[in-house]
Amino acid sequence: MVNVQLQTYAILWNKFGNRQFSTKEIRFLDLFMSKSMKKKTLFELSEKSWMKRESRGSYRCIDPKVVFEGFFKPRVMVLLKNVKMKWCFYGLNALEVYADFSVEHRSWLSSPFYIKIFKKDLKKWLLLFKKHDIPTYINESKAEFGEYVILMPSDEFKSKTVNNYPIEPLENVIRFAEQRKFEFAYELKYLGEKYGIRA
């Protein structure tokens, strides 16, 4: 669906630029999609703020610079702060929090979020991230541009609040880091000094 939206936006921007246009002027899209799909796509482009609805049946494309900057705008944390379902960070994200973000393994270019959830809530989480076009994986992933989510569904899990984030217990995080000592040597040293543990 995202590809359809991108292609439609690109076609409309190349044809009209930031000039206002009417639905009558884009009847040529009927060659590539049904009328219901065209209506749905225009609505979705407006919802994404890639296009502005000026009046009934009249639109204007938003400048591509603004649109593509939005690809890397932080969205996941905003959603997590407002969600009612229980969750916690695990793995890499939990390690960053316990280590007070002294080292971050994410960037604006590629930013994974490792989130533990209840199995019973999996469908709700998938729908939430799909609605916001955030790539989502279960248990494992491949690298993506921008933000993406790796969900770990569990029947039950423990969490605690550290630095205002719900995260899995410290012993789990230590175990995770010790399995990758070469990669997380600094964090293990930091945690050992901060929590007085041998890591």
DATAZI-V315757 format. One record per residue. N is the residue number from 1. D_FIRST is the distance of its C-alpha to the first C-alpha in Angstrom with 1 decimal. Layout:
# DATAZI-V315757
n d_first
N D_FIRST
N D_FIRST
This chain:
# DATAZI-V315757
n d_first
1 0.0
2 3.8
3 5.4
4 5.1
5 6.4
6 8.7
7 9.9
8 10.7
9 12.3
10 14.2
11 15.5
12 16.6
13 18.3
14 20.0
15 21.3
16 22.3
17 22.6
18 23.4
19 25.1
20 24.4
21 23.0
22 22.9
23 20.5
24 23.3
25 22.9
26 19.3
27 20.1
28 19.5
29 15.8
30 16.9
31 17.6
32 14.0
33 12.3
34 14.1
35 15.7
36 14.0
37 10.5
38 12.0
39 13.6
40 10.7
41 8.8
42 12.3
43 12.8
44 9.9
45 11.2
46 14.6
47 13.9
48 12.9
49 16.0
50 14.6
51 16.3
52 19.3
53 20.3
54 23.9
55 25.0
56 24.1
57 22.1
58 22.6
59 20.3
60 20.8
61 18.5
62 19.3
63 20.9
64 18.7
65 21.2
66 20.4
67 16.6
68 16.8
69 19.6
70 17.4
71 15.4
72 18.7
73 19.8
74 21.0
75 19.0
76 19.8
77 23.5
78 23.0
79 21.1
80 23.7
81 26.5
82 25.5
83 24.4
84 27.1
85 26.6
86 28.8
87 27.7
88 29.3
89 28.7
90 29.9
91 30.6
92 30.0
93 29.2
94 32.2
95 34.3
96 33.4
97 34.4
98 37.7
99 38.5
100 38.1
101 35.4
102 38.2
103 35.7
104 32.0
105 29.9
106 26.7
107 25.9
108 23.6
109 22.2
110 21.4
111 22.0
112 21.7
113 22.6
114 24.5
115 24.6
116 26.8
117 26.1
118 27.5
119 26.2
120 26.4
121 23.8
122 21.2
123 18.8
124 19.2
125 18.5
126 15.3
127 14.1
128 15.5
129 13.8
130 10.3
131 11.0
132 11.9
133 9.2
134 12.3
135 12.3
136 14.7
137 17.2
138 20.2
139 23.6
140 22.7
141 20.1
142 19.8
143 20.1
144 17.1
145 17.3
146 17.8
147 17.8
148 16.8
149 18.4
150 20.5
151 21.6
152 25.0
153 25.5
154 29.3
155 31.7
156 33.5
157 33.9
158 36.2
159 35.4
160 37.3
161 36.8
162 37.5
163 37.1
164 35.2
165 32.5
166 32.5
167 32.9
168 34.3
169 38.1
170 39.8
171 41.1
172 37.6
173 36.7
174 39.9
175 39.3
176 35.9
177 37.4
178 40.5
179 38.4
180 37.3
181 40.5
182 40.2
183 36.9
184 37.9
185 41.7
186 41.7
187 39.9
188 42.2
189 45.2
190 43.9
191 43.4
192 46.8
193 48.5
194 46.7
195 47.0
196 50.2
197 48.9
198 49.4
199 46.1
